[in-house]
């Protein structure tokens, strides 16, 4: 698989890796938007019709680290939607997000490079 050329391609690879590891809905959208809340918000999970979409802010996510970290953050929200806990930043969220970050650091950094970047 060719190496991601920029932070957005890398974020897509990480999102696809997270979908495969955490059983996230396969029809979830993933998109870059110019801005969310005047640069104050890095990413968000929205419901568009009957489908979730993760959006990352181009204005706020200025580095590859920002894009990857916030992709995992929104994936944690998505995973918790099934339990009705996806909107909160409570203990279930931080446990789920922490596990995702740990898994990514342990093996996802390399494993995710084999996923499509578009």
N, CA, C and O atoms as a GROMACS GRO file, in nm:
protein
  472
    1UNK      N    1   0.085  -0.118   0.000
    1UNK     CA    2   0.000   0.000   0.000
    1UNK      C    3   0.089   0.125   0.000
    1UNK      O    4   0.181   0.132   0.082
    2UNK      N    5   0.067   0.220  -0.087
    2UNK     CA    6   0.147   0.342  -0.086
    2UNK      C    7   0.129   0.421   0.043
    2UNK      O    8   0.021   0.421   0.103
    3UNK      N    9   0.233   0.485   0.084
    3UNK     CA   10   0.230   0.564   0.207
    3UNK      C   11   0.138   0.685   0.190
    3UNK      O   12   0.131   0.746   0.083
    4UNK      N   13   0.066   0.718   0.298
    4UNK     CA   14  -0.021   0.836   0.297
    4UNK      C   15   0.065   0.960   0.271
    4UNK      O   16   0.173   0.975   0.328
    5UNK      N   17   0.016   1.048   0.184
    5UNK     CA   18   0.092   1.167   0.146
    5UNK      C   19   0.066   1.286   0.236
    5UNK      O   20   0.145   1.381   0.238
    6UNK      N   21  -0.043   1.283   0.312
    6UNK     CA   22  -0.076   1.397   0.397
    6UNK      C   23  -0.159   1.352   0.517
    6UNK      O   24  -0.193   1.234   0.529
    7UNK      N   25  -0.191   1.444   0.604
    7UNK     CA   26  -0.262   1.408   0.728
    7UNK      C   27  -0.401   1.353   0.702
    7UNK      O   28  -0.451   1.273   0.780
    8UNK      N   29  -0.463   1.394   0.594
    8UNK     CA   30  -0.600   1.348   0.567
    8UNK      C   31  -0.600   1.204   0.518
    8UNK      O   32  -0.685   1.125   0.558
    9UNK      N   33  -0.506   1.170   0.432
    9UNK     CA   34  -0.496   1.032   0.387
    9UNK      C   35  -0.462   0.941   0.505
    9UNK      O   36  -0.512   0.830   0.515
   10UNK      N   37  -0.376   0.990   0.594
   10UNK     CA   38  -0.340   0.911   0.712
   10UNK      C   39  -0.462   0.892   0.803
   10UNK      O   40  -0.482   0.784   0.858
   11UNK      N   41  -0.542   0.996   0.820
   11UNK     CA   42  -0.662   0.986   0.904
   11UNK      C   43  -0.760   0.884   0.846
   11UNK      O   44  -0.823   0.810   0.921
   12UNK      N   45  -0.773   0.880   0.714
   12UNK     CA   46  -0.861   0.781   0.649
   12UNK      C   47  -0.810   0.640   0.678
   12UNK      O   48  -0.889   0.551   0.709
   13UNK      N   49  -0.679   0.618   0.668
   13UNK     CA   50  -0.624   0.486   0.698
   13UNK      C   51  -0.654   0.446   0.843
   13UNK      O   52  -0.692   0.331   0.869
   14UNK      N   53  -0.637   0.539   0.935
   14UNK     CA   54  -0.663   0.511   1.076
   14UNK      C   55  -0.811   0.482   1.099
   14UNK      O   56  -0.846   0.392   1.176
   15UNK      N   57  -0.898   0.556   1.033
   15UNK     CA   58  -1.041   0.532   1.044
   15UNK      C   59  -1.076   0.392   0.993
   15UNK      O   60  -1.151   0.320   1.059
   16UNK      N   61  -1.024   0.354   0.879
   16UNK     CA   62  -1.052   0.221   0.823
   16UNK      C   63  -0.997   0.110   0.914
   16UNK      O   64  -1.060   0.006   0.930
   17UNK      N   65  -0.882   0.133   0.972
   17UNK     CA   66  -0.826   0.038   1.069
   17UNK      C   67  -0.919   0.026   1.190
   17UNK      O   68  -0.950  -0.085   1.233
   18UNK      N   69  -0.963   0.139   1.243
   18UNK     CA   70  -1.052   0.137   1.360
   18UNK      C   71  -1.183   0.066   1.328
   18UNK      O   72  -1.236  -0.008   1.412
   19UNK      N   73  -1.236   0.088   1.209
   19UNK     CA   74  -1.359   0.017   1.169
   19UNK      C   75  -1.339  -0.134   1.174
   19UNK      O   76  -1.428  -0.206   1.219
   20UNK      N   77  -1.225  -0.181   1.131
   20UNK     CA   78  -1.201  -0.325   1.126
   20UNK      C   79  -1.175  -0.383   1.265
   20UNK      O   80  -1.214  -0.497   1.293
   21UNK      N   81  -1.112  -0.308   1.352
   21UNK     CA   82  -1.076  -0.358   1.484
   21UNK      C   83  -1.192  -0.348   1.583
   21UNK      O   84  -1.210  -0.437   1.666
   22UNK      N   85  -1.270  -0.243   1.576
   22UNK     CA   86  -1.372  -0.215   1.677
   22UNK      C   87  -1.515  -0.237   1.630
   22UNK      O   88  -1.610  -0.195   1.697
   23UNK      N   89  -1.533  -0.301   1.516
   23UNK     CA   90  -1.666  -0.332   1.467
   23UNK      C   91  -1.755  -0.208   1.458
   23UNK      O   92  -1.870  -0.208   1.501
   24UNK      N   93  -1.699  -0.102   1.400
   24UNK     CA   94  -1.776   0.020   1.380
   24UNK      C   95  -1.864   0.003   1.257
   24UNK      O   96  -1.830  -0.074   1.167
   25UNK      N   97  -1.977   0.072   1.251
   25UNK     CA   98  -2.067   0.056   1.137
   25UNK      C   99  -1.995   0.078   1.003
   25UNK      O  100  -1.928   0.179   0.985
   26UNK      N  101  -2.009  -0.017   0.910
   26UNK     CA  102  -1.937  -0.007   0.783
   26UNK      C  103  -1.986   0.107   0.694
   26UNK      O  104  -1.914   0.150   0.604
   27UNK      N  105  -2.108   0.156   0.717
   27UNK     CA  106  -2.161   0.264   0.634
   27UNK      C  107  -2.132   0.403   0.690
   27UNK      O  108  -2.187   0.502   0.643
   28UNK      N  109  -2.046   0.410   0.791
   28UNK     CA  110  -2.010   0.539   0.850
   28UNK      C  111  -1.931   0.622   0.749
   28UNK      O  112  -1.837   0.573   0.687
   29UNK      N  113  -1.969   0.748   0.734
   29UNK     CA  114  -1.897   0.839   0.647
   29UNK      C  115  -1.780   0.902   0.720
   29UNK      O  116  -1.776   0.907   0.842
   30UNK      N  117  -1.684   0.950   0.643
   30UNK     CA  118  -1.566   1.016   0.699
   30UNK      C  119  -1.530   1.129   0.605
   30UNK      O  120  -1.504   1.106   0.487
   31UNK      N  121  -1.528   1.252   0.656
   31UNK     CA  122  -1.503   1.364   0.567
   31UNK      C  123  -1.426   1.477   0.634
   31UNK      O  124  -1.434   1.498   0.756
   32UNK      N  125  -1.354   1.547   0.553
   32UNK     CA  126  -1.284   1.668   0.593
   32UNK      C  127  -1.373   1.786   0.559
   32UNK      O  128  -1.426   1.796   0.448
   33UNK      N  129  -1.390   1.875   0.656
   33UNK     CA  130  -1.466   1.997   0.631
   33UNK      C  131  -1.375   2.116   0.659
   33UNK      O  132  -1.282   2.104   0.738
   34UNK      N  133  -1.400   2.229   0.595
   34UNK     CA  134  -1.310   2.343   0.613
   34UNK      C  135  -1.298   2.390   0.759
   34UNK      O  136  -1.190   2.425   0.805
   35UNK      N  137  -1.411   2.390   0.831
   35UNK     CA  138  -1.410   2.444   0.967
   35UNK      C  139  -1.529   2.391   1.045
   35UNK      O  140  -1.636   2.366   0.988
   36UNK      N  141  -1.511   2.375   1.175
   36UNK     CA  142  -1.620   2.342   1.267
   36UNK      C  143  -1.609   2.440   1.383
   36UNK      O  144  -1.508   2.444   1.453
   37UNK      N  145  -1.711   2.518   1.404
   37UNK     CA  146  -1.718   2.610   1.518
   37UNK      C  147  -1.599   2.707   1.525
   37UNK      O  148  -1.539   2.725   1.631
   38UNK      N  149  -1.567   2.768   1.414
   38UNK     CA  150  -1.462   2.870   1.405
   38UNK      C  151  -1.327   2.823   1.462
   38UNK      O  152  -1.257   2.898   1.530
   39UNK      N  153  -1.292   2.699   1.431
   39UNK     CA  154  -1.163   2.645   1.472
   39UNK      C  155  -1.156   2.596   1.614
   39UNK      O  156  -1.050   2.552   1.658
   40UNK      N  157  -1.266   2.601   1.687
   40UNK     CA  158  -1.266   2.558   1.827
   40UNK      C  159  -1.288   2.407   1.841
   40UNK      O  160  -1.260   2.351   1.946
   41UNK      N  161  -1.337   2.343   1.736
   41UNK     CA  162  -1.368   2.200   1.741
   41UNK      C  163  -1.285   2.127   1.636
   41UNK      O  164  -1.283   2.164   1.519
   42UNK      N  165  -1.216   2.022   1.680
   42UNK     CA  166  -1.130   1.944   1.592
   42UNK      C  167  -1.209   1.846   1.507
   42UNK      O  168  -1.176   1.823   1.391
   43UNK      N  169  -1.314   1.789   1.564
   43UNK     CA  170  -1.392   1.691   1.492
   43UNK      C  171  -1.528   1.674   1.557
   43UNK      O  172  -1.553   1.720   1.668
   44UNK      N  173  -1.616   1.606   1.484
   44UNK     CA  174  -1.749   1.580   1.538
   44UNK      C  175  -1.809   1.458   1.470
   44UNK      O  176  -1.773   1.421   1.358
   45UNK      N  177  -1.902   1.397   1.543
   45UNK     CA  178  -1.978   1.285   1.489
   45UNK      C  179  -2.120   1.334   1.471
   45UNK      O  180  -2.184   1.378   1.567
   46UNK      N  181  -2.169   1.328   1.348
   46UNK     CA  182  -2.305   1.374   1.321
   46UNK      C  183  -2.388   1.259   1.265
   46UNK      O  184  -2.334   1.161   1.212
   47UNK      N  185  -2.517   1.274   1.277
   47UNK     CA  186  -2.609   1.178   1.218
   47UNK      C  187  -2.670   1.245   1.096
   47UNK      O  188  -2.736   1.348   1.107
   48UNK      N  189  -2.648   1.184   0.979
   48UNK     CA  190  -2.702   1.236   0.854
   48UNK      C  191  -2.800   1.132   0.801
   48UNK      O  192  -2.760   1.029   0.746
   49UNK      N  193  -2.928   1.160   0.819
   49UNK     CA  194  -3.029   1.060   0.786
   49UNK      C  195  -3.020   0.948   0.887
   49UNK      O  196  -3.038   0.970   1.006
   50UNK      N  197  -2.994   0.827   0.840
   50UNK     CA  198  -2.980   0.713   0.930
   50UNK      C  199  -2.835   0.663   0.936
   50UNK      O  200  -2.809   0.549   0.973
   51UNK      N  201  -2.742   0.750   0.900
   51UNK     CA  202  -2.601   0.713   0.889
   51UNK      C  203  -2.514   0.814   0.964
   51UNK      O  204  -2.534   0.935   0.954
   52UNK      N  205  -2.416   0.762   1.037
   52UNK     CA  206  -2.322   0.850   1.108
   52UNK      C  207  -2.211   0.895   1.013
   52UNK      O  208  -2.171   0.823   0.921
   53UNK      N  209  -2.163   1.016   1.039
   53UNK     CA  210  -2.052   1.072   0.962
   53UNK      C  211  -1.955   1.136   1.060
   53UNK      O  212  -1.993   1.218   1.143
   54UNK      N  213  -1.829   1.099   1.049
   54UNK     CA  214  -1.723   1.165   1.125
   54UNK      C  215  -1.669   1.278   1.039
   54UNK      O  216  -1.633   1.257   0.923
   55UNK      N  217  -1.665   1.397   1.097
   55UNK     CA  218  -1.609   1.513   1.028
   55UNK      C  219  -1.487   1.563   1.105
   55UNK      O  220  -1.490   1.574   1.227
   56UNK      N  221  -1.381   1.593   1.032
   56UNK     CA  222  -1.263   1.656   1.090
   56UNK      C  223  -1.249   1.796   1.033
   56UNK      O  224  -1.275   1.818   0.915
   57UNK      N  225  -1.209   1.889   1.117
   57UNK     CA  226  -1.192   2.028   1.076
   57UNK      C  227  -1.052   2.051   1.020
   57UNK      O  228  -0.952   2.027   1.088
   58UNK      N  229  -1.045   2.098   0.895
   58UNK     CA  230  -0.916   2.131   0.834
   58UNK      C  231  -0.849   2.247   0.909
   58UNK      O  232  -0.727   2.252   0.919
   59UNK      N  233  -0.930   2.337   0.961
   59UNK     CA  234  -0.875   2.453   1.032
   59UNK      C  235  -0.811   2.413   1.165
   59UNK      O  236  -0.706   2.466   1.201
   60UNK      N  237  -0.874   2.322   1.237
   60UNK     CA  238  -0.826   2.286   1.371
   60UNK      C  239  -0.720   2.175   1.367
   60UNK      O  240  -0.626   2.178   1.446
   61UNK      N  241  -0.735   2.079   1.278
   61UNK     CA  242  -0.642   1.966   1.270
   61UNK      C  243  -0.526   2.003   1.179
   61UNK      O  244  -0.529   1.976   1.059
   62UNK      N  245  -0.425   2.066   1.235
   62UNK     CA  246  -0.315   2.119   1.155
   62UNK      C  247  -0.200   2.022   1.135
   62UNK      O  248  -0.114   2.043   1.049
   63UNK      N  249  -0.198   1.915   1.214
   63UNK     CA  250  -0.088   1.819   1.204
   63UNK      C  251  -0.144   1.678   1.182
   63UNK      O  252  -0.263   1.654   1.202
   64UNK      N  253  -0.058   1.587   1.142
   64UNK     CA  254  -0.099   1.447   1.129
   64UNK      C  255  -0.142   1.394   1.265
   64UNK      O  256  -0.240   1.321   1.275
   65UNK      N  257  -0.069   1.430   1.370
   65UNK     CA  258  -0.106   1.385   1.505
   65UNK      C  259  -0.247   1.431   1.540
   65UNK      O  260  -0.327   1.352   1.591
   66UNK      N  261  -0.279   1.558   1.514
   66UNK     CA  262  -0.414   1.609   1.541
   66UNK      C  263  -0.520   1.528   1.466
   66UNK      O  264  -0.622   1.490   1.524
   67UNK      N  265  -0.495   1.502   1.340
   67UNK     CA  266  -0.592   1.431   1.257
   67UNK      C  267  -0.611   1.287   1.306
   67UNK      O  268  -0.724   1.239   1.314
   68UNK      N  269  -0.502   1.219   1.339
   68UNK     CA  270  -0.510   1.080   1.386
   68UNK      C  271  -0.577   1.075   1.523
   68UNK      O  272  -0.669   0.995   1.545
   69UNK      N  273  -0.532   1.158   1.615
   69UNK     CA  274  -0.586   1.160   1.751
   69UNK      C  275  -0.736   1.189   1.750
   69UNK      O  276  -0.812   1.124   1.822
   70UNK      N  277  -0.777   1.284   1.670
   70UNK     CA  278  -0.919   1.320   1.666
   70UNK      C  279  -1.002   1.219   1.588
   70UNK      O  280  -1.122   1.207   1.613
   71UNK      N  281  -0.942   1.149   1.495
   71UNK     CA  282  -1.012   1.038   1.430
   71UNK      C  283  -1.045   0.932   1.535
   71UNK      O  284  -1.158   0.883   1.540
   72UNK      N  285  -0.948   0.895   1.616
   72UNK     CA  286  -0.972   0.796   1.722
   72UNK      C  287  -1.075   0.848   1.823
   72UNK      O  288  -1.159   0.771   1.870
   73UNK      N  289  -1.068   0.975   1.855
   73UNK     CA  290  -1.164   1.037   1.947
   73UNK      C  291  -1.307   1.020   1.895
   73UNK      O  292  -1.396   0.978   1.969
   74UNK      N  293  -1.328   1.052   1.770
   74UNK     CA  294  -1.463   1.041   1.712
   74UNK      C  295  -1.504   0.894   1.695
   74UNK      O  296  -1.622   0.862   1.705
   75UNK      N  297  -1.408   0.806   1.670
   75UNK     CA  298  -1.439   0.663   1.664
   75UNK      C  299  -1.487   0.612   1.800
   75UNK      O  300  -1.574   0.525   1.806
   76UNK      N  301  -1.431   0.664   1.908
   76UNK     CA  302  -1.477   0.626   2.042
   76UNK      C  303  -1.622   0.669   2.062
   76UNK      O  304  -1.703   0.594   2.116
   77UNK      N  305  -1.655   0.790   2.018
   77UNK     CA  306  -1.795   0.834   2.025
   77UNK      C  307  -1.884   0.740   1.944
   77UNK      O  308  -1.992   0.702   1.990
   78UNK      N  309  -1.840   0.705   1.826
   78UNK     CA  310  -1.918   0.618   1.738
   78UNK      C  311  -1.941   0.482   1.802
   78UNK      O  312  -2.053   0.429   1.799
   79UNK      N  313  -1.838   0.424   1.860
   79UNK     CA  314  -1.851   0.293   1.924
   79UNK      C  315  -1.954   0.296   2.036
   79UNK      O  316  -2.029   0.200   2.056
   80UNK      N  317  -1.959   0.405   2.109
   80UNK     CA  318  -2.050   0.415   2.223
   80UNK      C  319  -2.192   0.453   2.184
   80UNK      O  320  -2.282   0.450   2.269
   81UNK      N  321  -2.216   0.488   2.058
   81UNK     CA  322  -2.352   0.521   2.014
   81UNK      C  323  -2.447   0.403   2.035
   81UNK      O  324  -2.564   0.423   2.069
   82UNK      N  325  -2.398   0.281   2.015
   82UNK     CA  326  -2.483   0.162   2.033
   82UNK      C  327  -2.538   0.153   2.176
   82UNK      O  328  -2.647   0.100   2.197
   83UNK      N  329  -2.462   0.205   2.273
   83UNK     CA  330  -2.504   0.200   2.413
   83UNK      C  331  -2.574   0.328   2.456
   83UNK      O  332  -2.612   0.343   2.573
   84UNK      N  333  -2.592   0.421   2.362
   84UNK     CA  334  -2.656   0.547   2.396
   84UNK      C  335  -2.565   0.642   2.474
   84UNK      O  336  -2.614   0.735   2.538
   85UNK      N  337  -2.435   0.619   2.468
   85UNK     CA  338  -2.338   0.700   2.544
   85UNK      C  339  -2.244   0.779   2.456
   85UNK      O  340  -2.144   0.832   2.503
   86UNK      N  341  -2.274   0.787   2.329
   86UNK     CA  342  -2.181   0.844   2.234
   86UNK      C  343  -2.159   0.993   2.240
   86UNK      O  344  -2.058   1.043   2.190
   87UNK      N  345  -2.252   1.066   2.301
   87UNK     CA  346  -2.240   1.212   2.304
   87UNK      C  347  -2.162   1.264   2.424
   87UNK      O  348  -2.119   1.379   2.425
   88UNK      N  349  -2.145   1.181   2.526
   88UNK     CA  350  -2.086   1.226   2.652
   88UNK      C  351  -1.935   1.201   2.657
   88UNK      O  352  -1.882   1.116   2.586
   89UNK      N  353  -1.867   1.278   2.743
   89UNK     CA  354  -1.725   1.256   2.772
   89UNK      C  355  -1.712   1.203   2.915
   89UNK      O  356  -1.632   1.253   2.994
   90UNK      N  357  -1.790   1.102   2.946
   90UNK     CA  358  -1.788   1.042   3.079
   90UNK      C  359  -1.687   0.929   3.087
   90UNK      O  360  -1.605   0.912   2.996
   91UNK      N  361  -1.692   0.851   3.196
   91UNK     CA  362  -1.593   0.746   3.218
   91UNK      C  363  -1.593   0.638   3.110
   91UNK      O  364  -1.486   0.586   3.076
   92UNK      N  365  -1.709   0.602   3.055
   92UNK     CA  366  -1.712   0.503   2.947
   92UNK      C  367  -1.640   0.554   2.824
   92UNK      O  368  -1.570   0.479   2.755
   93UNK      N  369  -1.659   0.683   2.795
   93UNK     CA  370  -1.590   0.740   2.679
   93UNK      C  371  -1.439   0.734   2.699
   93UNK      O  372  -1.368   0.685   2.611
   94UNK      N  373  -1.390   0.782   2.813
   94UNK     CA  374  -1.246   0.790   2.834
   94UNK      C  375  -1.182   0.652   2.838
   94UNK      O  376  -1.068   0.634   2.793
   95UNK      N  377  -1.254   0.552   2.891
   95UNK     CA  378  -1.202   0.416   2.890
   95UNK      C  379  -1.193   0.363   2.747
   95UNK      O  380  -1.091   0.304   2.709
   96UNK      N  381  -1.298   0.384   2.668
   96UNK     CA  382  -1.299   0.339   2.529
   96UNK      C  383  -1.193   0.410   2.446
   96UNK      O  384  -1.119   0.346   2.372
   97UNK      N  385  -1.186   0.541   2.460
   97UNK     CA  386  -1.088   0.620   2.386
   97UNK      C  387  -0.946   0.581   2.426
   97UNK      O  388  -0.859   0.564   2.341
   98UNK      N  389  -0.922   0.566   2.554
   98UNK     CA  390  -0.790   0.526   2.603
   98UNK      C  391  -0.746   0.392   2.548
   98UNK      O  392  -0.630   0.374   2.510
   99UNK      N  393  -0.840   0.297   2.542
   99UNK     CA  394  -0.809   0.165   2.487
   99UNK      C  395  -0.774   0.177   2.339
   99UNK      O  396  -0.681   0.113   2.291
  100UNK      N  397  -0.850   0.261   2.265
  100UNK     CA  398  -0.822   0.279   2.122
  100UNK      C  399  -0.683   0.340   2.101
  100UNK      O  400  -0.608   0.296   2.013
  101UNK      N  401  -0.649   0.439   2.180
  101UNK     CA  402  -0.517   0.503   2.167
  101UNK      C  403  -0.407   0.402   2.201
  101UNK      O  404  -0.306   0.395   2.131
  102UNK      N  405  -0.427   0.324   2.308
  102UNK     CA  406  -0.327   0.223   2.345
  102UNK      C  407  -0.310   0.119   2.234
  102UNK      O  408  -0.198   0.083   2.199
  103UNK      N  409  -0.422   0.071   2.180
  103UNK     CA  410  -0.416  -0.027   2.071
  103UNK      C  411  -0.347   0.031   1.948
  103UNK      O  412  -0.268  -0.036   1.882
  104UNK      N  413  -0.378   0.156   1.919
  104UNK     CA  414  -0.316   0.221   1.803
  104UNK      C  415  -0.165   0.231   1.824
  104UNK      O  416  -0.087   0.201   1.734
  105UNK      N  417  -0.124   0.275   1.943
  105UNK     CA  418   0.019   0.288   1.972
  105UNK      C  419   0.090   0.152   1.968
  105UNK      O  420   0.204   0.143   1.924
  106UNK      N  421   0.021   0.047   2.014
  106UNK     CA  422   0.082  -0.085   2.023
  106UNK      C  423   0.098  -0.152   1.887
  106UNK      O  424   0.203  -0.210   1.859
  107UNK      N  425  -0.005  -0.145   1.803
  107UNK     CA  426   0.004  -0.214   1.674
  107UNK      C  427  -0.066  -0.142   1.560
  107UNK      O  428  -0.042  -0.173   1.444
  108UNK      N  429  -0.152  -0.048   1.591
  108UNK     CA  430  -0.228   0.020   1.487
  108UNK      C  431  -0.146   0.114   1.400
  108UNK      O  432  -0.179   0.136   1.284
  109UNK      N  433  -0.040   0.169   1.457
  109UNK     CA  434   0.044   0.260   1.379
  109UNK      C  435   0.091   0.191   1.252
  109UNK      O  436   0.084   0.248   1.143
  110UNK      N  437   0.139   0.068   1.267
  110UNK     CA  438   0.189  -0.007   1.152
  110UNK      C  439   0.073  -0.073   1.076
  110UNK      O  440   0.066  -0.065   0.953
  111UNK      N  441  -0.017  -0.139   1.150
  111UNK     CA  442  -0.127  -0.212   1.084
  111UNK      C  443  -0.213  -0.122   0.997
  111UNK      O  444  -0.257  -0.163   0.890
  112UNK      N  445  -0.237   0.000   1.041
  112UNK     CA  446  -0.326   0.090   0.966
  112UNK      C  447  -0.267   0.133   0.832
  112UNK      O  448  -0.340   0.175   0.743
  113UNK      N  449  -0.137   0.123   0.818
  113UNK     CA  450  -0.074   0.164   0.691
  113UNK      C  451  -0.114   0.074   0.575
  113UNK      O  452  -0.094   0.110   0.459
  114UNK      N  453  -0.169  -0.044   0.604
  114UNK     CA  454  -0.208  -0.135   0.497
  114UNK      C  455  -0.350  -0.106   0.446
  114UNK      O  456  -0.395  -0.171   0.352
  115UNK      N  457  -0.419  -0.011   0.506
  115UNK     CA  458  -0.556   0.022   0.465
  115UNK      C  459  -0.556   0.129   0.357
  115UNK      O  460  -0.465   0.212   0.348
  116UNK      N  461  -0.662   0.127   0.276
  116UNK     CA  462  -0.680   0.227   0.171
  116UNK      C  463  -0.678   0.367   0.232
  116UNK      O  464  -0.724   0.386   0.345
  117UNK      N  465  -0.625   0.462   0.159
  117UNK     CA  466  -0.617   0.599   0.210
  117UNK      C  467  -0.717   0.693   0.145
  117UNK      O  468  -0.709   0.814   0.163
  118UNK      N  469  -0.809   0.638   0.070
  118UNK     CA  470  -0.910   0.722   0.005
  118UNK      C  471  -1.048   0.670   0.036
  118UNK      O  472  -1.147   0.727  -0.009
   0.00000   0.00000   0.00000
